[in-house]
Amino acid sequence: MSERPRAKVFISCGQRYKNEMLVVKEIERRLIEKEYSTYVGVKHRSLKALRENIFRELSSSEYFLFIDFKREPTMETAQDGTVRLFHRGSLFSHQELALASFLELEAVGFQQAGVRREGVLEAMQLNCFQFEDVSELPDLVMKQIEAMGWDSHWKAQLTLERSETEPGSSPEDSRRIYHIQVRNAHQRKPAINCSAFLHKIKKLGSDDTIPFQKFELKWAGTKIPFVTIMPSEYRSFDAFYITRDEPTTLKWLDFSYTDTKEVCPDVTDAGEYEIIYVVTSFNFPAMYGRFRLLLKESWDEISTLTLIECGMMRPHEPY
């Protein structure tokens, strides 16, 4: 069985003072206790750090928690000459809020009394709940996210999985087909136009990957190259097959969208292999699955395909 999905809450807040840090740690502890995954936004001083940390964490989050603590006081003179005192909020939290809005994350905001509503907040339809003392914030946060119906057990992504049982065979079977399940972990949104393909294959102990041209793989039970996966459901694609007379040769031709075996990798020896498959979708991030294949010498021994890692494809990262 695959691990139960956990929605990630991106916590955007200032952390200038010790009491703020302690309160945020308590909020994070309570969220984890409710089986959420969490990330606390931290200040970054370079574009690279922003791209590799804040952008990445926001893009893999389902919820956004905005906390606007008091900062320096500022004077404002109105047209009638009256002077008002107000406090600014956290600059970095407002930047993260703008990114969360662009990514269409479900958000809830909390603003300390006396902080002026300005900047990104003024242009958004985000209603912030006010608090006076930071010590009351953990109770207020948990109460509001429960009232809003937040759910910790889903993800806005696809996952690649393997079933617990390997394909068996009866005496009359001439081939074994290995399948990989693709699950839509979103609670409401269907994954549209999903496509699966072989990305990389390498024999362990060798320095070189096995060359081939990328080709799309067939989804089980259909001849349509692109499928829809409904929320909380899965569909399987044909990873490869082996035959009784050639149990150490991986084959794809009959279960893929290619008309020549010349584009397929040449795998004919028993041993251990690392195989990476990728699934793309019109409305979900591309995901990869890294698998370990133990290819046996004999048809009477069952070759095994085991999931090692599943994650989101990211530009400029080796897979």
Secondary structure, DSSP 8 states (H G I E B T S, - for coil): -------EEEEEE---SHHHHHHHHHHHHHHHHTT-EEEE-----SHHHIIIIIIHHHHT-SEEEEEE----EEEEE-TTS-EEEEE---HHHHHHHHHHHHTT-EEEEEEETTB---THHHHS---EEEESSGGGHHHHHHHHHHHTT--SS--SSEEEE--SS-----TT--EEEEEEEEEE--SS--EEEEEEEEEEEEETT-SSB------EE-BTT---SSEEE-TT-EEEEEEEEEETTEEEEEE-GGGBS-S-GGGS----S-EEEEEEEEEE-SSS--EEEEEEEEE-SSTTS--EEEEEEEEE--TT---
